[in-house]
Amino acid sequence: MKYAIIQCINGNYSVYSEGITDLANAKTQFHGRCQALWNASDVINATVKIVDERLCRVEGYQEFIAHEPLEE
């Protein structure tokens, strides 16, 4: 089975990483990506997921990140 980490950041969808064959590696990358997004000042909201080859969420690995918009 191959895994991918998909994301939607401020309404823009993308594949962060794909072709991962080791689930433990996918989990590590998932946590690292979530940490980076929680610390990013330009991220208003984001969703990150680990999905399998059928685009099904793997073991509940999905996180929603939300920040208050910066005041201008």
TIRO-2110 file (N, C-alpha, C; in Angstrom, 1 decimal):
// TIRO-2110
0.8, -1.2, 0.0, N, 1, A
0.0, 0.0, 0.0, CA, 1, A
0.9, 1.2, 0.0, C, 1, A
0.5, 2.2, -0.8, N, 2, A
1.2, 3.5, -0.8, CA, 2, A
0.3, 4.5, -0.1, C, 2, A
0.9, 5.5, 0.5, N, 3, A
0.2, 6.6, 1.2, CA, 3, A
0.7, 7.9, 0.7, C, 3, A
-0.2, 8.9, 0.9, N, 4, A
0.1, 10.3, 0.5, CA, 4, A
-0.4, 11.2, 1.7, C, 4, A
0.2, 12.4, 1.7, N, 5, A
-0.2, 13.4, 2.7, CA, 5, A
-0.8, 14.5, 1.8, C, 5, A
-2.1, 14.8, 2.0, N, 6, A
-2.7, 15.8, 1.2, CA, 6, A
-3.1, 17.0, 2.2, C, 6, A
-3.2, 18.2, 1.6, N, 7, A
-3.5, 19.3, 2.4, CA, 7, A
-4.3, 20.3, 1.7, C, 7, A
-5.0, 21.1, 2.4, N, 8, A
-5.7, 22.3, 1.9, CA, 8, A
-5.4, 23.4, 2.8, C, 8, A
-4.7, 24.4, 2.3, N, 9, A
-4.2, 25.6, 3.1, CA, 9, A
-4.8, 26.8, 2.5, C, 9, A
-5.6, 27.5, 3.4, N, 10, A
-6.3, 28.7, 3.0, CA, 10, A
-7.0, 28.6, 1.7, C, 10, A
-7.6, 27.4, 1.5, N, 11, A
-8.5, 27.1, 0.3, CA, 11, A
-7.7, 26.5, -0.9, C, 11, A
-6.4, 26.3, -0.8, N, 12, A
-5.6, 25.8, -1.9, CA, 12, A
-5.2, 24.4, -1.6, C, 12, A
-5.7, 23.5, -2.5, N, 13, A
-5.4, 22.0, -2.3, CA, 13, A
-4.1, 21.6, -2.9, C, 13, A
-3.4, 20.7, -2.3, N, 14, A
-2.1, 20.2, -2.9, CA, 14, A
-1.8, 18.8, -2.2, C, 14, A
-0.9, 18.1, -2.9, N, 15, A
-0.3, 16.9, -2.3, CA, 15, A
1.0, 17.3, -1.7, C, 15, A
1.2, 17.1, -0.4, N, 16, A
2.4, 17.5, 0.3, CA, 16, A
3.5, 16.4, 0.0, C, 16, A
3.1, 15.2, 0.1, N, 17, A
4.1, 14.1, -0.1, CA, 17, A
3.3, 12.9, -0.6, C, 17, A
3.9, 12.1, -1.5, N, 18, A
3.2, 10.9, -2.1, CA, 18, A
4.1, 9.8, -2.3, C, 18, A
3.6, 8.6, -2.5, N, 19, A
4.4, 7.4, -2.8, CA, 19, A
5.1, 6.9, -1.6, C, 19, A
4.6, 7.2, -0.4, N, 20, A
5.2, 6.7, 0.9, CA, 20, A
4.7, 5.2, 1.1, C, 20, A
5.7, 4.4, 1.2, N, 21, A
5.3, 2.9, 1.4, CA, 21, A
5.4, 2.5, 2.9, C, 21, A
5.9, 3.3, 3.7, N, 22, A
6.0, 2.9, 5.2, CA, 22, A
5.1, 3.8, 5.9, C, 22, A
4.1, 3.2, 6.6, N, 23, A
3.1, 4.0, 7.3, CA, 23, A
3.7, 4.8, 8.4, C, 23, A
4.7, 4.3, 9.1, N, 24, A
5.3, 5.0, 10.2, CA, 24, A
6.0, 6.3, 9.7, C, 24, A
6.6, 6.2, 8.5, N, 25, A
7.2, 7.4, 7.8, CA, 25, A
6.1, 8.4, 7.5, C, 25, A
4.9, 7.9, 7.0, N, 26, A
3.8, 8.8, 6.7, CA, 26, A
3.3, 9.6, 7.9, C, 26, A
3.2, 8.9, 9.0, N, 27, A
2.8, 9.5, 10.3, CA, 27, A
3.8, 10.5, 10.7, C, 27, A
5.1, 10.2, 10.6, N, 28, A
6.1, 11.2, 11.0, CA, 28, A
6.0, 12.5, 10.2, C, 28, A
5.9, 12.3, 8.8, N, 29, A
5.7, 13.4, 8.0, CA, 29, A
4.5, 14.2, 8.2, C, 29, A
3.4, 13.5, 8.5, N, 30, A
2.1, 14.2, 8.9, CA, 30, A
2.3, 15.1, 10.1, C, 30, A
2.9, 14.6, 11.1, N, 31, A
3.0, 15.3, 12.4, CA, 31, A
4.0, 16.5, 12.1, C, 31, A
5.0, 16.4, 11.3, N, 32, A
5.9, 17.5, 11.0, CA, 32, A
5.2, 18.5, 10.2, C, 32, A
4.4, 18.1, 9.3, N, 33, A
3.6, 19.1, 8.5, CA, 33, A
2.6, 19.9, 9.3, C, 33, A
1.9, 19.2, 10.2, N, 34, A
1.0, 19.8, 11.0, CA, 34, A
1.7, 20.8, 12.0, C, 34, A
2.8, 20.5, 12.5, N, 35, A
3.5, 21.4, 13.4, CA, 35, A
3.9, 22.6, 12.6, C, 35, A
4.4, 22.5, 11.4, N, 36, A
4.9, 23.6, 10.6, CA, 36, A
3.7, 24.5, 10.3, C, 36, A
2.5, 24.0, 10.0, N, 37, A
1.3, 24.8, 9.7, CA, 37, A
0.8, 25.5, 11.0, C, 37, A
0.9, 24.8, 12.1, N, 38, A
0.4, 25.5, 13.4, CA, 38, A
1.3, 26.7, 13.6, C, 38, A
2.6, 26.6, 13.3, N, 39, A
3.5, 27.7, 13.5, CA, 39, A
3.6, 28.7, 12.4, C, 39, A
2.9, 28.5, 11.3, N, 40, A
3.0, 29.5, 10.2, CA, 40, A
2.1, 30.7, 10.4, C, 40, A
2.6, 31.8, 10.3, N, 41, A
1.8, 33.0, 10.6, CA, 41, A
0.9, 33.4, 9.4, C, 41, A
1.1, 32.9, 8.2, N, 42, A
0.3, 33.2, 7.1, CA, 42, A
-0.9, 32.2, 6.9, C, 42, A
-1.0, 31.2, 7.7, N, 43, A
-2.0, 30.1, 7.6, CA, 43, A
-3.2, 30.6, 8.4, C, 43, A
-4.3, 30.8, 7.8, N, 44, A
-5.6, 31.1, 8.5, CA, 44, A
-6.3, 29.8, 8.8, C, 44, A
-6.4, 28.8, 7.9, N, 45, A
-6.9, 27.5, 8.2, CA, 45, A
-6.3, 26.5, 7.2, C, 45, A
-6.2, 25.3, 7.7, N, 46, A
-5.6, 24.2, 6.9, CA, 46, A
-6.2, 22.9, 7.4, C, 46, A
-6.2, 21.9, 6.5, N, 47, A
-6.5, 20.5, 6.8, CA, 47, A
-5.4, 19.7, 6.2, C, 47, A
-5.0, 18.7, 7.0, N, 48, A
-3.9, 17.8, 6.5, CA, 48, A
-4.4, 16.4, 6.8, C, 48, A
-4.2, 15.5, 5.8, N, 49, A
-4.7, 14.1, 6.0, CA, 49, A
-3.6, 13.1, 5.4, C, 49, A
-3.6, 11.9, 6.0, N, 50, A
-2.9, 10.8, 5.4, CA, 50, A
-4.0, 10.0, 4.7, C, 50, A
-3.8, 9.7, 3.4, N, 51, A
-4.7, 8.9, 2.6, CA, 51, A
-4.0, 7.7, 2.0, C, 51, A
-4.8, 6.7, 1.7, N, 52, A
-4.2, 5.6, 1.0, CA, 52, A
-4.5, 5.7, -0.5, C, 52, A
-4.2, 4.6, -1.3, N, 53, A
-4.4, 4.7, -2.7, CA, 53, A
-5.8, 4.9, -3.2, C, 53, A
-6.8, 4.6, -2.3, N, 54, A
-8.2, 4.9, -2.7, CA, 54, A
-8.7, 6.2, -2.2, C, 54, A
-7.7, 7.0, -1.7, N, 55, A
-8.0, 8.4, -1.1, CA, 55, A
-8.9, 8.3, 0.2, C, 55, A
-8.8, 7.1, 0.9, N, 56, A
-9.5, 7.0, 2.1, CA, 56, A
-8.5, 7.4, 3.3, C, 56, A
-9.0, 8.1, 4.2, N, 57, A
-8.2, 8.6, 5.4, CA, 57, A
-7.7, 7.3, 6.1, C, 57, A
-6.4, 7.4, 6.5, N, 58, A
-5.8, 6.3, 7.2, CA, 58, A
-5.8, 6.5, 8.7, C, 58, A
-6.3, 5.5, 9.4, N, 59, A
-6.3, 5.5, 10.9, CA, 59, A
-6.6, 6.8, 11.5, C, 59, A
-7.5, 7.5, 10.9, N, 60, A
-8.0, 8.7, 11.5, CA, 60, A
-7.0, 9.9, 11.5, C, 60, A
-6.0, 9.8, 10.7, N, 61, A
-5.0, 10.9, 10.6, CA, 61, A
-5.5, 12.0, 9.8, C, 61, A
-6.1, 13.0, 10.4, N, 62, A
-6.6, 14.2, 9.8, CA, 62, A
-6.6, 15.3, 10.9, C, 62, A
-6.1, 16.4, 10.5, N, 63, A
-6.0, 17.5, 11.5, CA, 63, A
-6.5, 18.8, 10.8, C, 63, A
-7.3, 19.6, 11.6, N, 64, A
-7.8, 20.9, 11.1, CA, 64, A
-7.0, 21.9, 11.9, C, 64, A
-6.5, 22.9, 11.3, N, 65, A
-5.7, 23.9, 11.9, CA, 65, A
-6.4, 25.3, 11.6, C, 65, A
-6.6, 26.1, 12.6, N, 66, A
-7.3, 27.3, 12.5, CA, 66, A
-6.6, 28.4, 13.3, C, 66, A
-6.3, 29.5, 12.7, N, 67, A
-5.8, 30.7, 13.4, CA, 67, A
-6.7, 31.9, 13.1, C, 67, A
-6.7, 32.8, 14.0, N, 68, A
-7.4, 34.1, 13.8, CA, 68, A
-6.7, 34.8, 12.7, C, 68, A
-7.4, 35.5, 11.8, N, 69, A
-6.7, 36.3, 10.7, CA, 69, A
-5.9, 37.4, 11.4, C, 69, A
-4.8, 37.7, 10.8, N, 70, A
-4.0, 38.8, 11.3, CA, 70, A
-4.7, 40.2, 11.0, C, 70, A
-4.7, 41.0, 12.0, N, 71, A
-5.3, 42.4, 11.8, CA, 71, A
-4.3, 43.2, 11.0, C, 71, A
-4.9, 44.0, 10.1, N, 72, A
-4.0, 44.9, 9.2, CA, 72, A
-4.1, 46.3, 9.7, C, 72, A
END
